[in-house]
Amino acid sequence: MVKITDVARHAGVSPSTVSYVLSGKRSISAETVRRVRASIRELGYRPHAGARALASSRSNVLALVIPLRTGIHVPVVMQFAVSVVTTARRYDHDVLLLTQEEGEEGVRRVSDSALVDAVIVMDVQLHDERLPMLRSLDRPSVLIGFPSDTEGLTCIDLDFRATGEACLEHLAGLGHRVVGLVGSPPEVYERETGYAQRTAEGFLAAAGRHGVTGTVHPCEATGEAARALVGRLLAEQPELTAVVVHNEPIVAPVVKAFQDAGRRVPGDLSVVAICPDELAEHAELPLTSVAIPAEEVGRRSVELLMAKLDGAEVPPATLLPPRLTERASTAPAG
């Protein structure tokens, strides 16, 4: 069994320094913390959980708050969750998953009970009711998503405004003049969920700059709703030559509905998706897409949180730039 003295010898520090790194009771240099944590991982050191909690007043548990509201695509959300869990384990932390729609009460409940050391919050709305509580919480927190007011918060996410802009600019560069955004389910916009709102804002802003007719169309995440929307788009906008789809469950149904209506993709209609790479790559027709970087966002959210737990300064805002990959679903306008 690996002992704390083994970790200290391996890291070139005293056993008390290892203890302070584990407990967070004293300020230790970032380089020493990094070296001690590396030795802990390499040697496989596992402090006794009960003794550790008593000594440090830490639980070594993070809370991940994912309220599973309607309109959320659970498979993509779980990619974020898996990344958070696997990264937390590298820091010898477990993750408590909170999925109920409890607003601030759920976070307050686990925080007040000392069940968790810190909190990661997902599905952030522009005017999220949880923000005042998170600002006053006596535990560190990181938001995956950006509210309208980020003062006093630590936030990370894909830059969805830039994502909407990148999709429209790619299509405008191919000569498309009438482009639709097939968006998230209506309730996602009604809740003012940050990622959906900002994607639409970026799309419309870029359309205005390029003189493109751009329209936004919320759509329920069902094949039937996708087919009905495609029918309306073709009837109301016969000059439509491109769409951006920001609604993972209906990416394939939207493409098929256009094809069934006689539109060749990409010959008559170009399609750009905002979705995980694997969905775009493995589609029947590989799709030009902007990737949802779930693994990177989840990993970096935990890294930010662990730095905050160690008393380090972290950037208040981390926006990941969009990465658009051209595949077989876009072509110059005819």
Secondary structure, 3 states (H helix, E strand, C coil): CCCHHHHHHHHCCCHHHHHHHHHCCCCCCHHHHHHHHHHHHHHCCCCCHHHHHHHHCCCCEEEEECCCCCCCCHHHHHHHHHHHHHHHHHCCCEEEEECCCCCHHHHHHHHHCCCCCEEEECCCECCCCCHHHHHHCCCCEEEECCCCCCCCCCEEEECHHHHHHHHHHHHHHCCCCEEEEECCCHHHHHCCEHHHHHHHHHHHHHHHHHCCEEEEECCCCCHHHHHHHHHHHHHHCCCCCEEEECCHHHHHHHHHHHHHCCCCCCCCCEEEEEECHHHHHCCCCCCEEEECCHHHHHHHHHHHHHHHHCCCCCCCEEEECCCEECCCCCCCCC
